[in-house]
Each structure stands twice: as structure tokens, then as C-alpha cells.
Amino acid sequence: MFVKDFRDLEIYQLSLEIGKKIYLITRTFPAEEKFGMSDQLRRAVASIGANIAEAFGRFHYRDKLVFLYNARGSIYETIHFVELGFAVGYIDQAKKDELLNELDKLSVKLNNFIRSIGKRGADNK
């Protein structure tokens, strides 16, 4: 498959799906969390796809990698807030397991993508 746009990337599509799920889940958080955990979780998950998109728009391999590493960091930040949401009773076990499974899958695919970008950059030196 030819990738002409970041929206064609599987990692971007997965980040978008996870983001939609997080946004729906955070709607059920208590009102006092609107500017707390809910906002942090939404920002973290939104940052995954945003960084993948920005990496796609960069010309130099090193620049691409910086944004892909940021996306990876945002995955782990999202995992933290899912765990915290579960710990305080905002997210049930089934949703937590589903989200963590999807985030782990995305992490593996993103790491593989990072490896391929790094290899292409090394090949072009």
C-alpha cells in the first residue's frame, strides 16, 4: 500500500480509534475532573496522533524521529492515566484491559515504524 498521507498510516488510524474511545470514556468522569484527569488523559491521547502527523510532515529523518519519540512518550502517559482512572474507579476493568491492550499494540507498531525510519535515515547517510 502506498502511503501518501499520515492518515494512511496504521499507527495514526489506531491512535485515532484509541482517542475516540478515551474521549467517550472521559465523558463519564465526574464533573470535578473536567480540568483534572479528564483533561490530562485527553491531551495525552490526542498528542499521540498529533505527533505522528507532525512527524509525517517533517523532511529530515532526525526530525521525524523526534516527533515519533514524543508520540511514544504520549502512549505511556496515556497508559498512566488509564491506570490512574481505573485505580480511582472512573474506568472499569474491562475498559482498562481493552485500552491497555490497544495501547500496547500501538506501542509495538510505533516502535517498528521508528526502527524503519531510523534505518532509512542511516541508509541515506
C-alpha positions in Angstrom: 0.0 0.0 0.0 1.3 3.4 -1.0 1.3 5.9 1.9 0.6 9.4 0.5 -0.6 11.0 3.8 -0.3 10.4 7.5 -3.9 9.3 7.6 -2.9 6.2 5.6 -0.6 5.1 8.4 -1.9 2.2 10.5 -0.3 3.8 13.6 -2.2 7.0 13.0 -5.5 5.1 12.5 -5.0 3.2 15.7 -4.2 6.4 17.6 -7.4 7.9 16.3 -9.5 4.9 17.4 -8.0 4.9 20.8 -8.5 8.6 21.1 -12.2 8.3 20.3 -12.6 5.7 23.0 -10.8 7.8 25.6 -12.9 10.9 24.7 -16.1 8.8 25.2 -14.9 7.3 28.5 -13.9 10.7 29.9 -17.4 12.0 29.3 -18.4 9.7 32.2 -15.8 11.1 34.6 -17.1 13.3 37.5 -17.5 17.0 36.7 -14.7 17.9 39.1 -12.3 16.1 36.8 -13.1 18.3 33.8 -9.9 20.3 34.3 -8.0 17.4 36.0 -7.5 13.9 35.0 -10.1 14.0 32.2 -8.3 16.9 30.5 -4.8 15.3 31.0 -5.9 12.0 29.6 -7.5 13.7 26.6 -4.4 15.8 26.0 -2.1 12.7 26.3 -4.1 10.6 23.8 -4.6 13.5 21.4 -0.8 14.0 21.4 -0.1 10.5 20.1 -1.8 11.1 16.7 -0.8 14.8 16.5 2.9 13.8 16.9 2.6 11.0 14.3 1.0 13.6 11.9 3.7 16.1 12.6 6.5 13.5 12.1 5.0 12.7 8.7 5.3 16.4 7.7 9.0 16.6 8.5 11.6 16.2 5.8 14.7 15.1 7.7 14.7 11.7 9.4 16.0 13.0 12.7 13.1 15.5 12.8 10.7 12.7 12.1 12.2 10.6 14.9 11.8 13.4 17.5 8.1 13.6 16.9 7.7 9.8 16.8 9.5 9.5 20.1 7.1 12.2 21.5 4.2 10.1 20.3 5.7 7.1 22.1 6.0 9.1 25.3 2.4 10.2 25.0 1.4 6.5 24.7 3.0 5.9 28.1 1.4 9.0 29.6 -2.0 7.7 28.4 -1.3 4.3 29.9 -0.6 6.1 33.2 -3.8 8.0 33.2 -5.8 4.9 32.2 -4.2 3.1 35.2 -5.0 6.0 37.5 -8.6 6.3 36.2 -9.0 2.6 37.0 -7.4 3.0 40.4 -9.9 5.7 41.5 -12.9 3.9 40.0 -13.5 6.0 36.8 -12.6 3.2 34.4 -13.9 -0.4 34.9 -11.7 -3.5 34.5 -13.0 -4.4 31.0 -12.4 -0.9 29.6 -9.0 -0.7 31.2 -7.9 -4.1 29.8 -9.2 -3.1 26.3 -7.5 0.2 26.3 -4.2 -1.1 27.6 -4.2 -3.9 25.0 -4.8 -1.4 22.2 -2.1 1.0 23.6 0.4 -1.9 23.8 -0.4 -2.9 20.2 0.1 0.7 19.1 3.3 0.9 21.0 4.7 -2.2 19.3 3.7 -0.9 15.8 5.1 2.6 16.6 8.4 1.1 17.7 8.6 -0.9 14.5 7.8 2.3 12.5 10.5 4.2 14.4 13.0 1.4 13.7 12.2 1.6 10.0 12.5 5.4 9.8 15.8 5.1 11.7 17.1 2.5 9.3 16.1 4.6 6.3 17.9 7.6 7.8 21.0 5.6 8.4 20.9 4.2 4.8 20.8 7.8 3.4 23.9 9.0 5.1 
